[in-house]
Amino acid sequence: MSALTTKPSLIEYENKCRFMIMDAPKDSNLHLYLKECKKQNVLHIVRIADPSYSSDEVEKAGIQLHEMHFSDGASPPPEIISQWTELIHDTFNKKTKADDMPCIAVHCVAGLGRAPVLVAIALIEFGMDPMSAVAFIRERRRGAINTVQLTYLETYKPTKKNRSKCIIM
């Protein structure tokens, strides 16, 4: 296999925060995902689905793997929100050069529900309006975020204020 069947979606804002939403790799195509991760300067992969690949290869590639499982089609529970917000603030609140901007890759099974929800939460945490965050993600990942998740995001309130800002230009 020499190409990914579903291309990862890059979500980035003014060189302040970057995410790559993707479907779940398998052991047979993990090398292709890791190649794309290296190209995008991915430092962390957040796995929301059941494991479909070995974590050993990810760690050998110098990428930290984080397990943040929650039910398919659902919104994340408070403990996942806490882990996620800590990771995004730790990753993006450091001063870096534009060409060294880190990226966090996030995947569930298809990359349409749980992964985009976490990215939307990150954008809201960085100061975006919830509906703008959803629209921005959907422009880059068609079919992302179901109705239950949309309702959840409409009422989501940032947990950490004034730590960092992402700006849409």
Secondary structure, DSSP 8 states (H G I E B T S, - for coil): --S-SS--EEEEETTTEEEEEE----TTTHHHHHHHHHHTTEEEEEE-SS--S-HHHHHHTT-EEEE----TTS---HHHHHHHHHHHHHHHSS---GGG--EEEEE-SSSSSHHHHHHHHHHHHTT--HHHHHHHHHHHSTT-S-HHHHHHHHT---SS-SS------
